[in-house]
Amino acid sequence: MKGTTVTGDFVIETSQDAFESRISVTGRLAIESSPRLRALLMKAIRKGSSAVLVIEMSGLSYLDTSGVATLLEAAHVASAQGVRLRVVGLSGEPRMLAQITEIDRIFGAYGSDVELT
C-alpha cells in the first residue's frame, strides 16, 4: 500500500509491507503542516496493521515545536495501542531541536525510539 500527500512544500509518502508501516516526510514540518502529519500518524497507529511504524525524516529541512509535539503525541498514542514508533533520518537543524528537547529519552519512555546518532 502506498500513498502521497502534498501540502505546499511539505510531502508525506506512506507505504506498508508485511513487517512495518512507513511514513516519509519531506520539506518543512511546522505549525501549518503538522496537523496533516498528525492525522496520518493517528490513522496509521489506530489502524494497527503493523507493530512498527517508521517515520522517515531524512528529507526534512525544518522542524519546529509543533512538529515535536506531533511526534510526542504519536509516541503516547502508539504506546497505548501497542505500536512501536521509530523516527529515523533526522539531520541538521531538525536533529538539533530533537536533541535539545531530548525527544529520544521521551520516546524511550514510551517504548519507541528516535535515532540521533
VENMOPE-V584085 format. One record per pair of residues at least 24 apart in sequence whose C-alpha atoms are under 10 Angstrom apart, sorted by the first residue. I is the first residue (numbers start at 0). J is the second residue. D is the distance in Angstrom with one decimal. If there is no record, write none. Layout:
# VENMOPE-V584085
i & j & d
I & J & D
I & J & D
This chain:
# VENMOPE-V584085
i & j & d
4 & 35 & 8.9
4 & 36 & 9.5
4 & 39 & 9.7
5 & 32 & 9.9
5 & 35 & 9.7
6 & 31 & 9.3
6 & 32 & 7.3
6 & 35 & 8.4
7 & 31 & 9.7
7 & 32 & 8.6
8 & 32 & 9.2
9 & 33 & 9.5
9 & 35 & 9.6
9 & 36 & 9.6
9 & 58 & 9.8
9 & 59 & 8.8
9 & 60 & 9.8
10 & 35 & 10.0
10 & 36 & 9.5
10 & 58 & 9.2
10 & 59 & 9.5
11 & 35 & 8.8
11 & 36 & 7.4
11 & 39 & 8.9
11 & 55 & 9.8
11 & 56 & 10.0
12 & 55 & 9.5
13 & 39 & 8.9
13 & 43 & 9.4
13 & 53 & 9.9
13 & 54 & 9.4
13 & 55 & 9.9
14 & 53 & 9.9
15 & 43 & 9.9
15 & 48 & 8.7
15 & 49 & 8.1
15 & 52 & 9.1
15 & 53 & 9.9
16 & 48 & 9.5
16 & 49 & 8.4
17 & 48 & 8.9
17 & 49 & 7.5
17 & 50 & 9.9
18 & 48 & 9.4
18 & 49 & 6.6
18 & 50 & 7.7
18 & 51 & 7.4
18 & 52 & 9.3
19 & 48 & 8.3
19 & 49 & 5.2
19 & 50 & 6.7
19 & 51 & 5.0
19 & 52 & 5.8
19 & 53 & 7.1
19 & 83 & 9.8
19 & 84 & 10.0
20 & 44 & 9.3
20 & 47 & 9.4
20 & 48 & 7.8
20 & 49 & 5.9
20 & 50 & 8.3
20 & 51 & 6.4
20 & 52 & 4.8
20 & 53 & 6.2
20 & 54 & 8.7
20 & 84 & 9.7
21 & 49 & 9.6
21 & 51 & 8.5
21 & 52 & 5.7
21 & 53 & 4.7
21 & 54 & 5.9
21 & 55 & 7.1
21 & 84 & 9.8
21 & 85 & 9.4
21 & 86 & 9.9
22 & 52 & 7.6
22 & 53 & 6.2
22 & 54 & 4.9
22 & 55 & 6.1
22 & 56 & 8.6
22 & 86 & 9.6
23 & 53 & 8.1
23 & 54 & 5.8
23 & 55 & 4.4
23 & 56 & 6.1
23 & 57 & 8.1
23 & 58 & 7.8
23 & 59 & 9.1
23 & 86 & 9.8
23 & 87 & 9.5
23 & 88 & 9.7
24 & 54 & 7.6
24 & 55 & 6.3
24 & 56 & 5.5
24 & 57 & 7.7
24 & 58 & 6.2
24 & 59 & 6.2
24 & 60 & 9.7
25 & 55 & 8.9
25 & 56 & 6.9
25 & 57 & 7.4
25 & 58 & 4.3
25 & 59 & 4.7
25 & 60 & 7.2
25 & 61 & 9.2
26 & 56 & 9.2
26 & 57 & 9.6
26 & 58 & 6.3
26 & 59 & 4.9
26 & 60 & 5.3
26 & 61 & 6.8
26 & 62 & 9.0
27 & 58 & 9.0
27 & 59 & 6.1
27 & 60 & 5.6
27 & 61 & 4.6
27 & 62 & 6.3
27 & 63 & 8.6
27 & 66 & 9.3
27 & 93 & 9.6
28 & 56 & 9.7
28 & 59 & 7.1
28 & 60 & 8.0
28 & 61 & 5.9
28 & 62 & 4.9
28 & 63 & 6.6
28 & 64 & 9.2
28 & 65 & 8.0
28 & 66 & 5.6
28 & 67 & 8.9
28 & 69 & 9.7
28 & 93 & 9.2
29 & 61 & 7.3
29 & 62 & 5.9
29 & 63 & 5.2
29 & 64 & 7.5
29 & 65 & 6.0
29 & 66 & 5.7
29 & 67 & 9.1
29 & 69 & 9.9
30 & 62 & 9.2
30 & 63 & 7.3
30 & 64 & 8.0
30 & 65 & 5.4
30 & 66 & 7.0
30 & 69 & 9.8
31 & 65 & 8.9
31 & 66 & 9.6
32 & 65 & 9.0
32 & 66 & 8.3
33 & 62 & 9.5
33 & 63 & 9.2
33 & 64 & 9.7
33 & 65 & 6.5
33 & 66 & 5.5
33 & 67 & 9.0
33 & 68 & 8.9
33 & 69 & 6.6
33 & 70 & 9.2
34 & 65 & 8.8
34 & 66 & 8.7
34 & 69 & 7.8
35 & 69 & 9.9
36 & 66 & 8.6
36 & 69 & 7.7
36 & 70 & 9.1
36 & 73 & 9.9
37 & 66 & 8.7
37 & 68 & 9.5
37 & 69 & 5.8
37 & 70 & 7.9
37 & 72 & 8.4
37 & 73 & 7.4
38 & 69 & 9.5
38 & 73 & 9.8
40 & 69 & 8.8
40 & 70 & 8.7
40 & 72 & 9.6
40 & 73 & 6.6
40 & 74 & 9.7
40 & 76 & 9.6
40 & 77 & 9.2
41 & 69 & 9.8
41 & 72 & 9.1
41 & 73 & 6.7
41 & 76 & 7.7
41 & 77 & 8.4
43 & 73 & 10.0
43 & 77 & 9.4
43 & 82 & 9.7
44 & 73 & 7.9
44 & 74 & 9.5
44 & 76 & 7.5
44 & 77 & 5.9
44 & 78 & 9.4
44 & 79 & 9.7
44 & 80 & 7.1
44 & 81 & 8.9
44 & 82 & 6.7
44 & 83 & 9.2
44 & 84 & 9.1
45 & 76 & 8.4
45 & 77 & 8.0
45 & 79 & 9.8
45 & 80 & 7.0
45 & 81 & 9.8
45 & 82 & 8.9
46 & 80 & 9.5
47 & 77 & 9.2
47 & 80 & 7.5
47 & 81 & 8.4
47 & 82 & 7.2
48 & 82 & 9.4
49 & 81 & 9.8
49 & 82 & 7.4
49 & 83 & 9.0
50 & 77 & 9.5
50 & 80 & 9.3
50 & 81 & 7.1
50 & 82 & 4.9
50 & 83 & 6.1
50 & 84 & 8.7
51 & 77 & 9.4
51 & 81 & 9.1
51 & 82 & 5.7
51 & 83 & 4.8
51 & 84 & 5.9
51 & 85 & 7.4
51 & 111 & 9.1
52 & 77 & 8.9
52 & 82 & 7.0
52 & 83 & 6.2
52 & 84 & 4.9
52 & 85 & 6.3
52 & 86 & 8.6
52 & 111 & 9.6
53 & 83 & 8.4
53 & 84 & 5.8
53 & 85 & 4.7
53 & 86 & 5.9
53 & 87 & 7.2
53 & 112 & 9.7
53 & 113 & 9.8
54 & 84 & 7.3
54 & 85 & 6.0
54 & 86 & 4.7
54 & 87 & 6.3
54 & 88 & 8.5
54 & 89 & 9.9
54 & 113 & 9.3
55 & 85 & 8.3
55 & 86 & 6.1
55 & 87 & 5.1
55 & 88 & 5.8
55 & 89 & 8.0
56 & 86 & 7.1
56 & 87 & 6.0
56 & 88 & 4.9
56 & 89 & 5.4
56 & 90 & 8.2
56 & 93 & 9.0
56 & 94 & 9.7
57 & 86 & 9.8
57 & 87 & 7.2
57 & 88 & 4.1
57 & 89 & 5.6
57 & 90 & 6.8
57 & 91 & 9.6
57 & 93 & 9.7
57 & 94 & 10.0
58 & 88 & 7.9
58 & 89 & 8.4
58 & 90 & 8.9
59 & 88 & 8.5
59 & 89 & 7.3
59 & 90 & 8.0
59 & 91 & 9.0
59 & 92 & 9.4
59 & 93 & 7.3
59 & 94 & 9.7
60 & 89 & 9.3
60 & 90 & 8.5
60 & 91 & 7.8
60 & 92 & 7.6
60 & 93 & 7.0
60 & 94 & 10.0
61 & 90 & 9.7
61 & 91 & 8.7
61 & 92 & 6.7
61 & 93 & 5.7
61 & 94 & 9.4
61 & 96 & 9.6
62 & 89 & 9.7
62 & 91 & 10.0
62 & 92 & 7.4
62 & 93 & 4.9
62 & 94 & 8.5
62 & 95 & 9.5
62 & 96 & 7.4
62 & 97 & 8.7
63 & 92 & 9.6
63 & 93 & 7.7
63 & 96 & 7.7
63 & 97 & 9.5
64 & 96 & 8.2
64 & 97 & 9.3
64 & 100 & 9.1
66 & 93 & 9.7
67 & 93 & 9.4
67 & 96 & 8.4
67 & 97 & 7.4
67 & 100 & 8.3
67 & 102 & 7.8
68 & 102 & 9.7
70 & 102 & 8.7
70 & 106 & 8.9
71 & 102 & 7.6
71 & 103 & 10.0
71 & 105 & 7.7
71 & 106 & 7.2
71 & 109 & 9.4
73 & 106 & 9.6
74 & 105 & 8.5
74 & 106 & 6.2
74 & 107 & 9.2
74 & 108 & 9.2
74 & 109 & 6.3
74 & 110 & 8.4
74 & 111 & 6.9
74 & 112 & 9.0
75 & 105 & 9.4
75 & 106 & 8.3
75 & 108 & 9.3
75 & 109 & 6.4
75 & 110 & 9.5
75 & 111 & 9.4
76 & 109 & 9.2
77 & 109 & 8.1
77 & 110 & 9.1
77 & 111 & 8.5
78 & 106 & 9.5
78 & 108 & 9.3
78 & 109 & 5.6
78 & 110 & 6.8
78 & 111 & 7.8
79 & 109 & 8.8
81 & 109 & 9.8
81 & 110 & 9.1
82 & 109 & 9.8
82 & 110 & 8.8
82 & 111 & 8.4
83 & 109 & 8.4
83 & 110 & 6.5
83 & 111 & 5.1
83 & 112 & 8.0
84 & 109 & 9.0
84 & 110 & 8.0
84 & 111 & 4.9
84 & 112 & 6.4
84 & 113 & 8.2
85 & 110 & 9.6
85 & 111 & 6.0
85 & 112 & 5.0
85 & 113 & 5.8
85 & 114 & 7.7
86 & 111 & 8.5
86 & 112 & 6.4
86 & 113 & 4.6
86 & 114 & 6.3
86 & 115 & 9.0
87 & 112 & 8.6
87 & 113 & 6.2
87 & 114 & 5.4
87 & 115 & 7.9
87 & 116 & 9.8
88 & 113 & 9.0
88 & 114 & 7.2
88 & 115 & 8.2
88 & 116 & 9.4
89 & 113 & 8.5
89 & 114 & 7.4
89 & 115 & 6.9
89 & 116 & 9.0
90 & 114 & 9.9
90 & 115 & 8.2
90 & 116 & 9.2
